[in-house]
């Protein structure tokens, strides 16, 4: 969402304290030169070279006040308390040739009142003391020289030719060199202003004999520093524009960094929620393939698990929560964990599925949310299995000397969450001595094939697996090749989550 543009206010060109007396309208025609691109600058965060305004991407991401595209212009808040009025702020123009509105505050109380959202930059006199504190140490302010300055401060990396270059708005406001114990903090006022206005660009104003304090101000968090006796319209207007742009770029970079950190944390969280089958002591082979439909996600609404109970029975399940968002993924994790806990507690078949339905009904965000499920309980000898289906596609079984085929599915029950008092019968299946059993979600069979809306379907999936088996594919390679071919037939990434589990019993086991 683009950053809100403040409504232009009918304020004078210069505002001062409670009186807010108007100064003369800007009449100078001396405009700042067009900004040259900086080597290595990010094109996203760089300002528009023609207008001097920040790019739309930066303005939207930073949250720093932005001048209106037309009619608004820049606003400067000057905070200084020189009773002699030696600080003469010249008439300023922005990059579009419009007057920069100036407000002045003689103390921090006035500054807080004048610091509204349409202020873009603050020019702070470092000689200003906090209320109740003495004037900061350092050379006395020098009177402003008449006319244009003869030179400017030339600290390293200064694009504007002033101060020490760009400061970072991300710097802690109590950063920089710590004052010695018992010594007054010469930058206490600046730190107070930075806390008061964390979203505004700040320029520090000092004397030419106190450049070190100006450099320290940049380290603390100011965008740049200027010398009182070297101010002129051209220098100050450029410094204001660049300070606003640097502050906005710093804020956008901080938000980008925070977004990346959140994405990394989410990835670690999702990775930690992926199942880790508990099959210690089992002689059955296990392989799984998982591809969430959400872009850049690790976890979707599909879920699976497998555990071995102390009696030697291997329990496996696969399920699918309707939908593809993070809520569905979270519900899938809850159902998987609940299934594991109930299975280890000794439940199976109808009793287990009825309890899972209660979990679903309590945890789902909407009454229309449902989940399909397939559970398989393989006997300790590995030759028989109990099959329960809750609105889920039937597994595919592969046995030596026979074509791959689907297990019987006529006696399945409805999906979880559809019928309050549903029942799920458990069917016994003979597997034999050597076999492979493939459990899958509907994302594997609902991909398109060719042109039009024709779907792969279960029959198409069975034929596809038969071809892979004939080519010698087994185990994880069989799963990956199957999922890849389904994706290719679809003409690209599948929109639904896909989970596939392969259990197997080899000869002699």
N, C-alpha and C positions, 0 to 999 in steps of 0.2 A: 504494500500500500504506500503510495507516495506520501511524503511528509506534508502535514497541513501547512498551508501558506497563511501567515498572519494577515489580518485585514489591515490595510493601510490606515494609519491614524492621522488625523488632522492636527499635527504638531508643528511647531515652528522649526526652522532650520537649526536653531540652537535652543536647548532647554537647560535651565539652570535652577537647581534646588527648588524650594517652594514657589519662587516667583515664576520660574520658567520664562525668562525674558527672551524675546525673539531677537536673533541677530540678523544682520543683513543677508539677503539672499546671495547665494554663490554666484559670482560673476566671472570667475577665472575660466579661461578656455584651455589651460594647460592640462591635458589628460595624460594619464599614465600610459606607457607604451604597452602594446600587446604582449602578453606573457609568452616567452619562448618555452617550448617543451623541455622538461628535465630528463636527462638520460636515465633510463631504467625505471621511469615512473609508470605506475600501474594505470593503463588506459581507463579502467573503471573508476578509479578514485581521482584521476586528474581532472582539473577544471576545464571548462570549455575555453580554448585558447582565444576565441573571438570575443566572448562576452566577459570572461573572467569569473563566470558563475560556475558552481560545482555541477558535475554531471547529475542526471536524474537518478541514477542508481545510487550515488553517494547520498544525495539529499533524502532519498527514501529510506536508506538504511541507517543513517547516522542519528536522526532525532535532533540534530543541531538546528537552531533557527535558521531558515533560509530566506533570502530576499525574494519578493514576488517577482514573477517574470516580467511584469510591467506595472509601473506605478508605485511600487513599494520602496525599492532602494535599500541601502544599508543604514543602520543606526549605530552610533558610537556613544557609549557612556564613559565620560571622563570622571575619574575620582581623584581629586587633589584638593589640598587645603591651603595652598599658598596665599596668605592674606594680601600680599602685594600684587597678586594677579600677574606674576611674571610669566606664567605659562600661557602663551598666546596660541590658541588653536586656530590655524588658518582655515579658510573656506576650502572644503574638500569636495571632490567629485568622485563618483564610483566609475566603474569601467564603462557604463553606458552614458556617462556624462551627466548623470543626475546628482543633485546635491546629497551628500551624506549627512543625515540628521545627527545632531550632536546634543547630548544632554550632559550636564555637569552636576556633580554631587560633591559637597564640601566635607562629608563624613560618611561613614559606613551606614548610618541610619538612613540618610537621604538616598544613598546608593541602593539600599535594599528596596526602598519605595519605588525608585525609578527603574529597577531591573525587571522589566516586563519581557514577554516572549518575543516582542518585535525588536529587542536589542540584539545585535549580532556580535559586537565586540566591546571589550572593556579596556580602556587605557588607564592603568593604575600607577599613581605616583608612589614609588617605593618609600618615599620620605614620609608618607602618611602613617600616623601612629594609630594603633588600636585604641578604642575608648578606655581611658584610665591608665594608658601606658605613655611613657615618654616618647619623644620623637626618635625614630631609629637613628643609630649612629651612621656616620658616613659623611662625605663631603657635602657642604651646603649646596643647594640647588643653584646652578649658574643661570643668569638671565638669558632669555632666548635671544639669539643673535638676530638682528634685522635682516630680512631678505633670505634668499635660499642659502642652505648650508653649504660650506665649502667641502665637506666630506662626510662620510658615514662610517659607523663601526663596521669592521670587516672580520667578524668571527668566522670560523670554518663552516662551510656548507650553507651560507646564507643566500637564498635565492633572491631576496629583495635588496641585498646590499646593506642590511641593518642587523645589528645585534649578532647573535651567535647562531642563527639558523633556526630551523623548525624545532620547537619543543614538542613533546608528546603529551596529549591530553590524558593518556593512560597513566602517567607518572603519579605516584601517590602524592597527595598534597602535603604530607609531612616528610617528603623525601629530601634528597640533596644532603649536603653536609650538615651534620648535627651541630648546633651551637655548643660551645664549651659550657660546662656546668657553671651556673651562676651568671652567665652572660646573657644579655637580652637577645631574643631571636629577631634578627633584622628583617626576616621575611615573614613574620607572623601575620602582618596585614595581608600579604599576598595569599598566604595559605587560607586565611579566613575568607577571602574573596573567592578562591577556588572551591572552597566548600559551599559557599553561598551560591555560586553560579557554575556548577559542574558541566553544563552544556554550552557555555559561552566561551568564545575565544578571548584570550587575555594577552594584552601587551603590557610589559613592565616599562616604566619610565624612570630613568636614573640619570646621573650626571656623567659627563665624559671622564671624570676622574674616578669613577666607581664602576668600571666595566666588570670587575669580578663579581660584584653583587648582581649585575644584570645577567651574567652567565649562570650564576647560581639560581636566579629566578627561573630561567629556562629549564634547568635541571629539576626544579621543584614542580613545574607544570605549566608555566607560561609558554605561549607560542613563540614569542620573540621579545627582545628588549630594544628600547630606543634611548637616545641621549637627548636631554631637554634642550641643550644648546645647538642641536643640529636638526631640529624639526623644520620641515617645510611641507607644503601641500602635497607635492609629488611623492615625497618619501612616505608621509604618514598615510596617504590614501592607498598606496601600494601595500604598505605594511598591514593595514586593516584588511584589505581583500585577501592577502595571502594567509593571514592569521585565521580568518574565518574558514578559508578552504582547508588549511592544514588541520584545524580542529575537527572539521567535518570528516576529513579523510581518516584522522585518528579514531574518531568514534565509529566510522564504518568498519575500519579494520578490527577494532575491539569487538564489535558485534559479530563479525565474520569469525574471529577466533573463538568467541563464546559458542557460536553455532557449531563450529567444528568440534569443540570439546564435548558439547552435548551429543553430537552425532557419535563420537567415539564412545562416550559413556553408554549411549543407547545400544551401540553395537556390542559392547562388552556384556551389557545386561541381557540382550537377546541371545548372545552366544552361551551365556550361563544358563539360560532357560531351555536350550535345546536338550533333548533327551540323552541320557547316558545309560544304555541298557545294562541290566544287572543279570548277567548270564554266567557267572563264575561257576565252574563245575559242570556246565552243560557241554555235550559233544555236538550240539547242533551248530551249523554255521549261520552267521547273521551278516546281512548287508543292508544298507539303507541309502536312499537318495532323497534329497529335500530341496525344493526350489520354491520360495515364496513368490506370489504374484505381485506383491507391492514392490515398487521400484526402490532399489538400494536398501531393501530390508533383509534381515536374516531370519525372521520369524513371521509366519503367516497363520491363518486360521486352521490349517491342517496340523495334525499332531499324531505321534506314534510313540510306542514304548514296548519294552519286552523285559520280563523279569523271570527268574527261576525261584520257585518256592522250595522250602526245605524238603518236601517230599519228592523232589526231582521233576515236577511238572514245569514246563516252560509255557508261560502265558505271554501272548503278544496281542497287540491291538493297534488299530489305526482309525483315525476319526477326522471329521471335517466340520468346522463351525461355519454356517452360512455367512457370507460376507468376506471382505478382504482387508479390513482396516486393523489398526492396532488394538481396538477393543475386542475384536474377534480373536486376534492372536493371543491376547491376555486370557480370554475365556478358554481357548484351547489349552493353554498351559495349566489352568486350574483343573480342567477335566482330566488332563493327563496325570497330574499329581494325585488327584482324587482316585483315579483308576488304580494307580500303583499302590496307594495306601490301602484301598479296599481289597485288592488282590492279595497283598501280603497279609491282610487280616483274615484271608480264607474265603472271601466271597467270589462267586463266579456266576455266569449265566444270568437268569432273570433277576435274581436278588441284587447282583452287582449293577446291572443296567437300570433297575428301578431306583437304586440309591443315586446313581449318576444323574438321573433325570431330576431328582430333587436338588442336587447341587446346581445343575444348569438353571432350574427355575429360580433359584435364589440369587444366582450370580449374573444372569443375563441382564442387559440394560433395557431390553424391550421384549414384550411377550411374543413377538413374532420371530425371535431368534431361536433356531433349532440346531441340532448337530446330528450327524450320522456317525455310526460306529460299527466296527467289525472287531470281534474278539475271537481268539483262537487259543485253546488250552490243549497243549500237546502232552500226551501221557509220558511218564518217565521212560517207558520202553521206546518212545519215538515212533510207534507204529499207528497210533490212533490219535484223534483230536476231537475236541468239542467245539462246534462253531456256532456263534451267535451273531445275528445281523440286525442292526437297528437302522433300517432305511439305507444301508450301505451296499455298494457293489460287492458281489461275491468274489472271494480270492480265486486265483488261477493256480492249478497244481500241475507240476511236471513230474512224470514218472517214466522210468526206462521202458522202451519199447512201445510207448503210447504217445499220442499227440497231446500237447498241452491243452488243458480244458478248464472250464470254470467249475467250481464245486457247486452242488445243488443249492439253490437259494429260494425255493418256493416257500419255505416255512419261516421266513424272516419277519421281524416286527417293524413297527413304524420308527421314524427318526425320533430321537430324544427331544422332548419339549413340545410335541404335537398333541398327544393324547394323555390326559392326566392319569388314567388307570390302565395304561397299555401293558402288555406282557410280551416277553421276548423268549421264545422257545430256544432250547439248546440242542443242536443236532449233532449226533456222533458220526464221524467220518473215518473210514479206513484209509490210511495213507500208504501202507506197505513198508518195505525195508529201506528203500532208497527213494527220495523224493525232494522236490523243491516246492515251496509254497510262497506265492507272491501276493502280498496285500497292497492295495493302492487306493488312492482317492480319485474322485471323479475328474479332477484336473487332467488326469492322464488320458481320459477317454472322451473329453468334451472339446478337444482341439479340432479345428477345421481341417478338412482335406480337400485340396484342389480349390476350385472357385465355388462361389455360392456359400450356402449355409450348411452344407453337409458335414456331419461330425464323424469322428473316427469311430466312436462307439465301442462297446465291449467286443463285438465280433471282430472289428478291425484291429483292436488291440491284441486279441488272441492270435490273429494271423501274423501280426508284426512280431510278437514274441516267438512264434514258431520259426519265422525266418531267422531271427537272431540265434536261436538255439541250433538250427541247422548249420549256421555259420561258425558254430563252436563257442559262442558266447556263454559265459557262466559267471555267477557271483556278481560282484560289483560292476564288472565290465558289462554284463548283461543289462543291469539296471541303467547304467549311464548311456549305453548305446540305444536302449529303448526310449528313454526320455529325450535324447537328442534327436532321434528320428521323428518322434511325435512333434517336437518343436519345429523341425524342418518341414514336416507336412503342413503345419499350421502357417508356415510362411514367416515365422519370427517367434518372439517370446510369447509364451502362453499367458493369458490374462488371469488364469486361476492358479491357486497354489497347487503344487504337485508333491505328493509324498508317496514313496514306494518302499516297501520292506520285503526282503527275501530271506526266508528261513529254509534251511536244507539239512538233510540227513544223508551222509555219504555211506557207501557200502562198508560193512564191518562195524559200523557205529550203532 
